[in-house]
Amino acid sequence: MKRINNIWGEIINYENLFNAHRKARLGKRSKDYCADFDYNLEYELLTLQNELKNQSYNPGKYKTFEILEPKKRLISAAPYRDRVVHHALCNIIEPIFEKIFIYDSYANRLGKGTHKALDRFVKYFRSSQYVLKCDIVKYFPSIDHNILKNLIRRKIKCKDTLWLIDLIIDNSNPQAPINEYFEGDNLFTPFERKKGLPIGNLTSQFFANIYLNKFDHFIKEELGIKKYVRYVDDFVIFENCKKSLKEIRCIIEIKLEEFRLKIHNIKSRITNVNFGENLLGFRIYLDKIRVNPRNLKIARKRLRNLQNDFKGGVKNIDEINQSIQSWVSHLEYGDTYRLRGKMFKDLIFVK
């Protein structure tokens, strides 16, 4: 694999930093921290550029909060200037890694996304008899820093760029505790190895794709599996033989130990396609696509919250409309015409 060098100048280039700021402020222009950065834009960007150039840059502290839907997670928000740096880094290194990602990895990639993943899933689902659906236990908290750094170094050899990447990884705040043991570990190994990336970081989402890219190639090339789809830590394999999928699952569990990862024993299962399967908020059947009941419950709760936000002046009508259009666009993927009519028919927003 050819390793890339001499990209530091592109990362700290003023125009790249300016473009990074424009990406980071999307949907955030009304926030005070964004307005403050914008007000002193040239000074802020030049300061960042100088700090990166002389490697005196240090990331700030994360603000953390928990979300409970669809499941309990710790979300971390980096200071705005750090988000600009994250975008500046990803602007340059994403195209480098994009060339080595497999086609059927769909999360956080240009031209991919949930609906493209669902399209592929439905195509494979309706041309197979069985599906193996796997979910990795606490994926982001489990990502091992040393393994991740070594995987990145298989493609990047620019020392300055690696300094920034290592700094971002090392600055990860504590995540949900997970202390799994693997072959060769002693009693203290899980506590000695640094692990976990903050959910919410652009870089974390990108690094998460790098972390499983080698696994993706193992599935496609060494196991020769043609029907495979991955979206972050959810991945599915389609076959016509249930016995083959049981054997594949055993091989997968062994392979994932190389990355110090494990799959859920309960959430990971082999299903006959006649009974349907869940993916990304939808229940896929051979002849229809329904919204997962849990996601429907979440949608209705969010609509009630939007009504309260509008009533209390927290959000204006444009922000409300944007949120609703986003949900409508997502629901339209399934067979939800009557459902959408029922959900939005009596939806009233009052100041």
N, C-alpha and C positions, 0 to 999 in steps of 0.2 A: 504494500500500500504506500503510495507516494505521500510523504509528509510535507506540510506547507510551512514555509518560513517567510520572514520579512513582511508581515501584515500589520505590524504595530502602528506604522505611520498612517495607514488607512483608518485604523480604529480611533486614533486621537486627532485625526484631521478635523478642523473646525466645522467644515460643511457636514461631515458625518455626525458630529455632536449636535449640530443644529437640527438635522433630520431626526436624530434620536429624540430630541426635545419635542419635536412636532408629533412624533408617534406616542411619546409618553403622556402628552397632555390630552390625547383624544378622550372625549367624554369627561375630562377633569378640568376644563377651562374655568368653570365657576368656583373651583376650590381655591381657598385662600393661598395655600402653599404653591399652587400652580401660578396664580396671579402674581405672587411675590417674585417668583423665579422669572416670569415673563417681564416684569417691570424693570428688572436689572439683567436682562437677558445676556447682553454681550459680556458684562462683567462675570456673570455666573458661568458662562461657557468657557471663557478664557481662564478663569480660576480652575475649573475642572480640567481643562486641557493642560495647564501647567502642573497641576497635582499629578496627573497621569504621566506626563512626560518625565518628571523627576521622581516618580514613584513614591510620592508622599501622600497619595490619596488613601483615605481610610473610610470604609463604609460606616454609615450611621446605625443607630439602633432601630430594630423593627418594632412596629406597633402590632400587637396580636389581638385577635378576637376569635371566638368560636362560632361556627355555624352548626346547626343541627339537622339540616336537610340538604341532600337526601340522607346523609348520615353525619354523625358528629365529627367535625374536623377543626383543626387549628389553622387559621388563615393568618398569614404574616404580610404586613404592608411595609415596604422599605421606604425610607425618606425619598422625596421626589428627585433630588439630584442623583441618588443611587440608581433610580429607575432610568434616568437619562443614560447613565453609564452602561446599564444592562442592555438597553436598546442599541447603544453605539457598538458594543461588543457583538451582539447578535446580528446586527446589520452586516457585519463582515464575515463572521464564521458560519452563520446559518447556510449560505450558499455552498460553502465548502463541504459541510456534512450532508447537505441535501442530496448530493451526488451519490452518496454511499447508502442512503436509506432505501429500504425496499419500498415498492409501490404501495403495498397494503398496510402501511402504518399511517394512521389518519389524523392523529391529534396534533394540534398546534403547528400545522404545516400549511404553507401557502397553496391554495387550490385544493385542499383536502377538507377536513371538518366532519361534523357529525352526520350530515345528510349523505355525503359521499361514502362514509363508512357504512351507513345503513343500506345504501344502494348495493354495495358489494356484499354485505351480509345477506340481504334478501335474495340476491342472485345465487349465491352459494347455497343458502338455506333451501331454496326451492328446487335445487338440482341434486340434493343429497338425501340420505336417509337418517343420518345421525349427526349430532353436533356436540363437540366437547367445548364447553365454555369455562374458562378459568379466570380467576380473580386473585391477584397477588395480595398477600397479607400486608397491610400498612406499607404500601409501596414507597411513598415519599419519605416517611420516617426511617425506612430500611436501607435507603441508598447509601452504600459504603463509600466514603470519601476517597480512600486510596484506590479502590477499584475504578471509580469514576475518573479520577485523574489519569490513571494508566490508560483507560480507554480513549480519553481525549488526546493523550500523547501519541497514540497510534496514528493520528492524523495531523496534529499540530506540533511543530517543533520551534516556533518563534518564542524565544525566552521571555520577552517582555509580555507577550500575549498570555503565556502560561502563568506569569506572575499575577496578572489581573484575574485570570480564571481561578487560580488557587486561592487568591484573596477572597473572592466572592464565595467560593465553596467553604473555606475555613471560617468565614464570618456567619455561616448559617446559624440561626438561633436554635435552641433546644426544641425538638419535636416530641411527639407522643412517644413515651418509652417503649422500646421493643428490644428484648434480649433473647433472641433465638440462638441456639447452638447448632454448629455444623461440624462435619467430620474434621478432626484435627484440632478442634478448639480445646483449650483448657478451661478451668473454672472461671477465669477472669477475661477471656478473649472478648466476649460480647460487650464488656464494659470498657475495654481498652481501645477498641476500634471506633473512630469517629464516624458518625453516620447521620443521615437525615438532611433533607433540603426543605426550605420553607415553601409551603404551598402558597401561591400568589405571585411569586417572582417569575418574570419572563424567563430568566436564565434557568430556573428550576424546571420549568416546563420543557425547555430545550434540552437541558442535561438529561432529563428523564427519557427522552427519545434516544439520546446517545447511549444511555446505560443499557437499554434493551436491544440496541441495533445488532450487536453480535449474536444475541439470542434469535432475533428475527432471521438472520442469515443461516443460522443453524437449522431452524425449522424449514426454511425454503430449500436450502441447498444440500445439507447433510441428510436430513430426513426425507427430502424430496416431496414435501407436502405442498400441493398446489392451491388448495382452498384454505387460506389462512387470513385472518383480519385482526389487527391490533389497534386499540384506542387507549392510549396511556397504559394502564396496568390491566385492562381487560383484553383478553384475546380469545379467539374462537377458531376451532379447526373442524372441518367438515369431511366426513367419510361415509361410505355406504356399509362399512363393517364395524359393528360395535366392539368386537374383540380387538380390532386394530387400534381403535381409539383408547381402549384400556391400556394397551401396550405403549402407545404414544404418551399417555399421561404419566406412566412410570418413568419413561425416558426424560420427559420434560421436568419432572420433579428433581431428578438427579442433575440435569443440566443447570437448573436455576440455582442450585447450591453453589455453583461457581461464582454467582453474583450475590451470594448470601441472601437469597430470596426464597420464600415458600408460598405455595398457593393455599387458598382456603380449602379445607377438607369438605365443608358443607356447601359453600357457594360455587365450588368447582364441580361440575357434573356433566354426565353424558345424557343427552336427551334425544328421544325419537322426534323427528321434525313434525310428526302428526299432532304432537301435544303443544307445539309452539315454544318460543324461547324469548327471553328479554334481552334488549340491548338499547342503551342510551335513551331510556325513558319510554320505549315502545315495546309492545308484545307482538312479536312477529309470528304469523300463522301462514300456512300454505296459500290461503285464499284471501287474507285480509291483514291489516295492520291496525292494532288498537293502541291507545295510550295506556301505559302502565297505571293501574289504580293509584299507586303511591304517588306517582308524578302528577296525576290529576288532582289529588288532594293538595299537593304542594302548590299547584297552579292556582287553585281556588283561594288558598290562604294568601298567596302573593297578590291576587286581585283585591282582596279585602284590605291588605296593607297599603296598596296603591290608593284605594279610596280614602283611607285614613290620612295618608301622606298629603293628598290633594286637599282634603278638608282642613288639615292643619297648616297648610301653606309650605310644607316641607318640599314638595315638588310642584312644578308648574305643568300646564297642560301639554306642552311639547315633550317634557320628560315622561309624562304618563303615557302619551301616545307612542313614544318610542318603545317603552317597555311592553305595551300591549301588542304593537306590531311585531315585536321580536317573538312573543309567545305565539301569536297567530301563525307566523311563518313556520315555527317549529311544529305546531299542531297540524298544520296543513300536510305534513309529510304522511300522516296516517289517514285512515278512513274516518274522519272526524267532522264531517260537514254538519250533521245534526248536533253533535256535541258542542261545536263552536257556537252554533246558533243558540243553544240552550244557555251556554255560559255567558254570552255577551248580550243577550236579548234585554235583560233587565238591569244591565250594569249602568249605574248612574253615579256621576261624580258631582259632588256639591261642595262649595266652599264653606 
